[in-house]
Amino acid sequence: MKVVWIVVFVLSSLSLLVMLLRRPLSRISLMKVIVHWVFAATALFLLHQFEYTQAYALPINPLTIGTTAVLGLPGIALLMGIQHFII
């Protein structure tokens, strides 16, 4: 049964990718999303390199990268504030 779900997932992912890459506007939007995610991951990685932010160590996972990609540097401050008040 697992194999069936994996095959369905792979086929649906490939068909979505083909649909996205067929249109030029979708390709441009997809590239913008990828670039934002790369910059967000880089910003979070560089944040981990500073000594004074070790108390607010944010994990690098899709949720934090997505929040940073959408909100930018204020998104990092938002995540640090949430972590400060919750923990």
N, CA and C atoms as a LAMMPS dump frame, in Angstrom:
ITEM: TIMESTEP
0
ITEM: NUMBER OF ATOMS
261
ITEM: BOX BOUNDS ff ff ff
-5.0000000000000000e+02 5.0000000000000000e+02
-5.0000000000000000e+02 5.0000000000000000e+02
-5.0000000000000000e+02 5.0000000000000000e+02
ITEM: ATOMS id mol type element x y z
1 1 1 N 0.813 -1.196 0
2 1 2 C 0 0 0
3 1 3 C 0.858 1.262 0
4 2 1 N 2.009 1.21 0.708
5 2 2 C 2.895 2.361 0.731
6 2 3 C 3.411 2.684 -0.666
7 3 1 N 3.691 1.652 -1.431
8 3 2 C 4.221 1.852 -2.775
9 3 3 C 3.196 2.583 -3.641
10 4 1 N 1.94 2.251 -3.486
11 4 2 C 0.887 2.907 -4.259
12 4 3 C 0.847 4.402 -3.929
13 5 1 N 0.924 4.748 -2.653
14 5 2 C 0.888 6.155 -2.256
15 5 3 C 2.127 6.899 -2.734
16 6 1 N 3.265 6.242 -2.71
17 6 2 C 4.492 6.877 -3.199
18 6 3 C 4.389 7.132 -4.697
19 7 1 N 3.858 6.165 -5.444
20 7 2 C 3.703 6.335 -6.891
21 7 3 C 2.71 7.468 -7.187
22 8 1 N 1.613 7.527 -6.456
23 8 2 C 0.63 8.605 -6.647
24 8 3 C 1.263 9.959 -6.336
25 9 1 N 2.032 10.027 -5.265
26 9 2 C 2.701 11.272 -4.894
27 9 3 C 3.69 11.717 -5.965
28 10 1 N 4.501 10.8 -6.445
29 10 2 C 5.507 11.137 -7.456
30 10 3 C 4.832 11.579 -8.745
31 11 1 N 3.822 10.856 -9.187
32 11 2 C 3.132 11.224 -10.423
33 11 3 C 2.428 12.573 -10.31
34 12 1 N 1.785 12.825 -9.2
35 12 2 C 1.109 14.117 -9.033
36 12 3 C 2.123 15.257 -8.926
37 13 1 N 3.241 15.017 -8.274
38 13 2 C 4.273 16.048 -8.179
39 13 3 C 4.866 16.357 -9.55
40 14 1 N 5.127 15.321 -10.318
41 14 2 C 5.668 15.537 -11.658
42 14 3 C 4.672 16.252 -12.565
43 15 1 N 3.403 15.896 -12.471
44 15 2 C 2.412 16.578 -13.305
45 15 3 C 2.257 18.041 -12.9
46 16 1 N 2.328 18.337 -11.61
47 16 2 C 2.281 19.726 -11.151
48 16 3 C 3.494 20.499 -11.657
49 17 1 N 4.66 19.89 -11.606
50 17 2 C 5.873 20.531 -12.082
51 17 3 C 5.793 20.802 -13.582
52 18 1 N 5.276 19.864 -14.348
53 18 2 C 5.125 20.064 -15.79
54 18 3 C 4.159 21.205 -16.062
55 19 1 N 3.069 21.254 -15.328
56 19 2 C 2.1 22.334 -15.521
57 19 3 C 2.704 23.693 -15.17
58 20 1 N 3.518 23.735 -14.121
59 20 2 C 4.144 24.999 -13.735
60 20 3 C 5.179 25.454 -14.75
61 21 1 N 5.922 24.514 -15.322
62 21 2 C 6.995 24.886 -16.23
63 21 3 C 6.518 25.147 -17.65
64 22 1 N 5.287 24.815 -17.986
65 22 2 C 4.79 25.044 -19.332
66 22 3 C 4.512 26.514 -19.603
67 23 1 N 4.129 27.254 -18.603
68 23 2 C 3.796 28.66 -18.799
69 23 3 C 4.951 29.548 -18.342
70 24 1 N 5.31 30.534 -19.131
71 24 2 C 6.44 31.402 -18.761
72 24 3 C 6.207 32.175 -17.468
73 25 1 N 4.979 32.653 -17.249
74 25 2 C 4.697 33.413 -16.037
75 25 3 C 4.845 32.537 -14.796
76 26 1 N 4.445 31.283 -14.903
77 26 2 C 4.6 30.355 -13.779
78 26 3 C 6.071 30.081 -13.502
79 27 1 N 6.867 29.987 -14.574
80 27 2 C 8.307 29.763 -14.385
81 27 3 C 8.948 30.924 -13.649
82 28 1 N 8.558 32.132 -14.013
83 28 2 C 9.115 33.318 -13.35
84 28 3 C 8.697 33.343 -11.886
85 29 1 N 7.447 33.049 -11.603
86 29 2 C 6.967 33.027 -10.216
87 29 3 C 7.665 31.944 -9.409
88 30 1 N 7.853 30.782 -10.019
89 30 2 C 8.539 29.689 -9.342
90 30 3 C 9.981 30.067 -9.027
91 31 1 N 10.638 30.733 -9.948
92 31 2 C 12.021 31.162 -9.7
93 31 3 C 12.082 32.2 -8.579
94 32 1 N 11.099 33.097 -8.523
95 32 2 C 11.071 34.089 -7.441
96 32 3 C 10.903 33.416 -6.09
97 33 1 N 10.041 32.42 -6.016
98 33 2 C 9.833 31.691 -4.753
99 33 3 C 11.118 30.978 -4.344
100 34 1 N 11.769 30.34 -5.301
101 34 2 C 13.011 29.617 -5.001
102 34 3 C 14.088 30.587 -4.52
103 35 1 N 14.21 31.728 -5.177
104 35 2 C 15.213 32.718 -4.77
105 35 3 C 14.916 33.249 -3.366
106 36 1 N 13.649 33.524 -3.066
107 36 2 C 13.292 33.989 -1.719
108 36 3 C 13.618 32.932 -0.672
109 37 1 N 13.355 31.666 -0.972
110 37 2 C 13.655 30.604 -0.016
111 37 3 C 15.159 30.467 0.2
112 38 1 N 15.949 30.615 -0.864
113 38 2 C 17.406 30.521 -0.718
114 38 3 C 17.931 31.674 0.126
115 39 1 N 17.441 32.886 -0.128
116 39 2 C 17.873 34.024 0.685
117 39 3 C 17.44 33.881 2.138
118 40 1 N 16.259 33.365 2.371
119 40 2 C 15.778 33.176 3.744
120 40 3 C 16.625 32.133 4.473
121 41 1 N 16.937 31.033 3.797
122 41 2 C 17.77 30.006 4.423
123 41 3 C 19.169 30.548 4.707
124 42 1 N 19.689 31.36 3.802
125 42 2 C 21.008 31.96 4.008
126 42 3 C 20.977 32.929 5.186
127 43 1 N 19.923 33.722 5.294
128 43 2 C 19.813 34.664 6.416
129 43 3 C 19.74 33.918 7.741
130 44 1 N 18.971 32.829 7.795
131 44 2 C 18.89 32.053 9.04
132 44 3 C 20.226 31.392 9.358
133 45 1 N 20.93 30.917 8.327
134 45 2 C 22.235 30.307 8.553
135 45 3 C 23.225 31.336 9.085
136 46 1 N 23.237 32.524 8.497
137 46 2 C 24.146 33.563 8.967
138 46 3 C 23.791 34.02 10.371
139 47 1 N 22.516 33.999 10.699
140 47 2 C 22.092 34.362 12.047
141 47 3 C 22.657 33.384 13.074
142 48 1 N 22.767 32.118 12.691
143 48 2 C 23.314 31.115 13.601
144 48 3 C 24.812 31.291 13.819
145 49 1 N 25.471 31.991 12.938
146 49 2 C 26.916 32.159 13.057
147 49 3 C 27.314 33.222 14.078
148 50 1 N 26.389 34.105 14.446
149 50 2 C 26.705 35.15 15.414
150 50 3 C 26.588 34.615 16.83
151 51 1 N 27.521 35.035 17.67
152 51 2 C 27.574 34.556 19.054
153 51 3 C 26.411 35.077 19.895
154 52 1 N 26.041 36.333 19.715
155 52 2 C 25.048 36.938 20.594
156 52 3 C 23.625 36.464 20.316
157 53 1 N 23.392 35.748 19.246
158 53 2 C 22.04 35.25 18.959
159 53 3 C 21.873 33.786 19.337
160 54 1 N 22.823 33.207 20.029
161 54 2 C 22.718 31.791 20.388
162 54 3 C 21.579 31.532 21.365
163 55 1 N 21.196 32.543 22.133
164 55 2 C 20.058 32.368 23.045
165 55 3 C 18.754 32.24 22.27
166 56 1 N 18.731 32.776 21.064
167 56 2 C 17.536 32.724 20.217
168 56 3 C 17.791 31.847 18.996
169 57 1 N 18.338 30.694 19.193
170 57 2 C 18.666 29.812 18.071
171 57 3 C 17.378 29.327 17.409
172 58 1 N 17.149 29.766 16.196
173 58 2 C 15.977 29.35 15.439
174 58 3 C 16.33 28.129 14.602
175 59 1 N 15.477 27.143 14.575
176 59 2 C 15.766 25.981 13.733
177 59 3 C 15.598 26.353 12.265
178 60 1 N 16.371 25.698 11.437
179 60 2 C 16.239 25.907 9.999
180 60 3 C 15.374 24.776 9.467
181 61 1 N 14.091 25.05 9.332
182 61 2 C 13.144 24.079 8.792
183 61 3 C 12.213 24.815 7.829
184 62 1 N 11.371 24.097 7.099
185 62 2 C 10.525 24.769 6.104
186 62 3 C 9.616 25.86 6.678
187 63 1 N 9.151 25.71 7.904
188 63 2 C 8.272 26.725 8.489
189 63 3 C 9.019 28.03 8.747
190 64 1 N 10.197 27.953 9.354
191 64 2 C 10.947 29.174 9.631
192 64 3 C 11.479 29.788 8.338
193 65 1 N 11.894 28.98 7.393
194 65 2 C 12.367 29.514 6.116
195 65 3 C 11.211 30.171 5.367
196 66 1 N 10.04 29.55 5.395
197 66 2 C 8.882 30.134 4.727
198 66 3 C 8.459 31.444 5.354
199 67 1 N 8.469 31.508 6.683
200 67 2 C 8.12 32.752 7.377
201 67 3 C 9.118 33.848 7.043
202 68 1 N 10.388 33.493 7.013
203 68 2 C 11.413 34.471 6.679
204 68 3 C 11.322 34.878 5.21
205 69 1 N 10.988 33.942 4.339
206 69 2 C 10.872 34.267 2.913
207 69 3 C 9.711 35.218 2.661
208 70 1 N 8.618 35.035 3.37
209 70 2 C 7.443 35.886 3.149
210 70 3 C 7.612 37.238 3.838
211 71 1 N 8.074 37.241 5.078
212 71 2 C 8.13 38.48 5.863
213 71 3 C 9.488 39.167 5.86
214 72 1 N 10.525 38.467 5.426
215 72 2 C 11.864 39.06 5.394
216 72 3 C 12.491 39.111 6.782
217 73 1 N 13.328 40.114 7.01
218 73 2 C 14.004 40.239 8.304
219 73 3 C 13.034 40.493 9.459
220 74 1 N 11.938 41.213 9.262
221 74 2 C 10.956 41.298 10.35
222 74 3 C 10.378 39.921 10.712
223 75 1 N 10.376 39 9.773
224 75 2 C 9.922 37.644 10.065
225 75 3 C 10.858 36.94 11.032
226 76 1 N 12.154 37.191 10.891
227 76 2 C 13.119 36.616 11.837
228 76 3 C 12.889 37.217 13.219
229 77 1 N 12.676 38.529 13.272
230 77 2 C 12.399 39.17 14.565
231 77 3 C 11.105 38.631 15.17
232 78 1 N 10.103 38.395 14.34
233 78 2 C 8.846 37.827 14.819
234 78 3 C 9.068 36.441 15.405
235 79 1 N 9.811 35.597 14.701
236 79 2 C 10.085 34.253 15.214
237 79 3 C 10.885 34.292 16.507
238 80 1 N 11.848 35.215 16.6
239 80 2 C 12.628 35.341 17.842
240 80 3 C 11.743 35.812 18.99
241 81 1 N 10.833 36.738 18.697
242 81 2 C 9.917 37.202 19.74
243 81 3 C 8.979 36.126 20.202
244 82 1 N 8.446 35.357 19.267
245 82 2 C 7.575 34.241 19.642
246 82 3 C 8.329 33.24 20.495
247 83 1 N 9.562 32.941 20.086
248 83 2 C 10.356 31.984 20.86
249 83 3 C 10.658 32.53 22.254
250 84 1 N 10.916 33.831 22.356
251 84 2 C 11.231 34.433 23.657
252 84 3 C 10.044 34.367 24.61
253 85 1 N 8.831 34.633 24.098
254 85 2 C 7.666 34.654 24.965
255 85 3 C 7.13 33.268 25.271
256 86 1 N 7.338 32.316 24.389
257 86 2 C 6.84 30.974 24.634
258 86 3 C 7.784 30.176 25.522
259 87 1 N 9.054 30.332 25.289
260 87 2 C 10.026 29.521 26.063
261 87 3 C 10.516 30.269 27.256
